[in-house]
Amino acid sequence: MFKVLFLLFIVIPIAEIALLLQVSEVIGGFATLALVILTAVLGARLVKQQGLGAYANVQQQMARGQLPASDLFAGICVIIAGVLLMTPGIMTDVLGFMLLTPAIRQKLAKALLQRATVQVQSGGMFSQQSTQQQEQQFDPFAGRTSGHGQSQRDEGNTTLEGEFKRKD
């Protein structure tokens, strides 16, 4: 965690300043300042447009009873892109515009999904052993019996029965 914070707060700003100085030597100081302001304004407009589109898609899919996982991921990418585009600098602007590109978001989502699948298959947090240990640590029916003297929990059955009402 320390390495990530060090990278975010020390290395990236120093690299941004160095890059801005090099660009200002080539195209001039005022042109560099105008470029940074232009990318921030253009980025804000694109973030607003794509963010509202992702929000509308999430609402539509939820209204149909579908899980909007891809649109939620797109929304997260748009938020991160907005933060990157509002940060003065050239590297952050390039990364922000890349996150606003749907093709790059799809490739990133696919890569993250493959990585998550590998972690689940290799054991990670979701291994059988840790699930059994969690069940042993937290047993809501431990020691309770029903009115007939039988335990409310059947071994191997983790289904709880009950009623619910939907209030719309």
BAMAR-107405 format. One line per field, with one value per residue (C-alpha): residue number from 1; x, y, z. Coordinates in steps of 0.1 Angstrom, whole numbers, plus 5000, padded with zeros to 4 digits. Layout:
BEGIN
nr <- c(NUM	...);
x <- c(X	...);
y <- c(Y	...);
z <- c(Z	...);
***
This chain:
BEGIN
nr <- c(1	2	3	4	5	6	7	8	9	10	11	12	13	14	15	16	17	18	19	20	21	22	23	24	25	26	27	28	29	30	31	32	33	34	35	36	37	38	39	40	41	42	43	44	45	46	47	48	49	50	51	52	53	54	55	56	57	58	59	60	61	62	63	64	65	66	67	68	69	70	71	72	73	74	75	76	77	78	79	80	81	82	83	84	85	86	87	88	89	90	91	92	93	94	95	96	97	98	99	100	101	102	103	104	105	106	107	108	109	110	111	112	113	114	115	116	117	118	119	120	121	122	123	124	125	126	127	128	129	130	131	132	133	134	135	136	137	138	139	140	141	142	143	144	145	146	147	148	149	150	151	152	153	154	155	156	157	158	159	160	161	162	163	164	165	166	167	168);
x <- c(5000	5029	5043	5010	5007	5043	5037	5005	5017	5054	5065	5035	5035	5073	5069	5040	5060	5090	5068	5050	5084	5096	5064	5066	5101	5088	5055	5058	5045	5012	5004	5011	4988	4961	4966	4961	4930	4916	4920	4903	4873	4870	4875	4848	4823	4831	4829	4796	4782	4795	4787	4751	4749	4763	4739	4709	4721	4724	4689	4674	4691	4680	4644	4645	4658	4693	4726	4744	4779	4795	4778	4788	4824	4821	4808	4837	4861	4844	4847	4884	4888	4872	4896	4926	4914	4908	4943	4967	4992	4997	5002	4970	4951	4963	4953	4919	4911	4921	4896	4869	4875	4850	4873	4900	4874	4862	4898	4904	4872	4881	4916	4902	4876	4902	4924	4895	4886	4922	4922	4889	4900	4933	4917	4920	4892	4866	4882	4862	4883	4878	4840	4839	4859	4835	4805	4821	4829	4794	4765	4733	4714	4740	4723	4688	4660	4625	4595	4597	4632	4648	4677	4666	4697	4700	4736	4744	4713	4720	4686	4667	4630	4608	4585	4590	4569	4581	4573	4576);
y <- c(5000	5023	5018	5028	5059	5068	5064	5085	5114	5116	5100	5109	5146	5149	5131	5154	5185	5173	5165	5198	5216	5197	5204	5241	5242	5229	5247	5275	5282	5298	5271	5244	5262	5264	5227	5218	5240	5227	5190	5197	5214	5188	5160	5174	5175	5140	5127	5143	5129	5093	5094	5102	5076	5049	5060	5058	5023	5011	5024	5007	4973	4974	4982	4951	4931	4926	4930	4960	4949	4961	4995	4999	4992	5017	5042	5036	5041	5073	5086	5077	5094	5125	5127	5121	5148	5174	5168	5192	5172	5155	5118	5120	5135	5107	5080	5098	5099	5063	5054	5072	5050	5021	4996	5002	4999	4966	4952	4964	4948	4915	4915	4922	4895	4870	4879	4876	4842	4830	4842	4824	4792	4792	4793	4829	4841	4817	4783	4755	4755	4792	4788	4759	4778	4808	4786	4772	4806	4821	4798	4818	4786	4772	4758	4768	4743	4746	4740	4702	4698	4695	4717	4744	4738	4706	4696	4704	4726	4763	4774	4798	4799	4829	4854	4888	4915	4938	4974	4994);
z <- c(5000	5008	4973	4957	4978	4971	4934	4935	4956	4948	4915	4893	4901	4896	4862	4853	4861	4842	4812	4813	4814	4784	4764	4774	4759	4726	4722	4747	4781	4771	4746	4773	4797	4770	4762	4799	4802	4769	4779	4812	4796	4768	4794	4817	4788	4777	4813	4818	4785	4791	4828	4822	4794	4818	4845	4822	4810	4846	4854	4823	4831	4867	4857	4835	4865	4850	4867	4851	4859	4827	4829	4865	4856	4827	4852	4876	4847	4837	4873	4874	4839	4853	4882	4859	4834	4861	4874	4855	4835	4802	4814	4835	4806	4783	4808	4814	4776	4773	4800	4781	4751	4751	4735	4761	4789	4775	4773	4809	4821	4804	4819	4854	4850	4840	4869	4893	4879	4884	4921	4928	4912	4931	4964	4976	4999	4986	4993	5008	5039	5047	5041	5066	5091	5088	5093	5125	5138	5132	5138	5144	5155	5179	5210	5199	5197	5183	5205	5197	5211	5177	5166	5141	5120	5099	5092	5056	5051	5052	5040	5062	5058	5062	5046	5031	5017	4989	4995	4963);
***
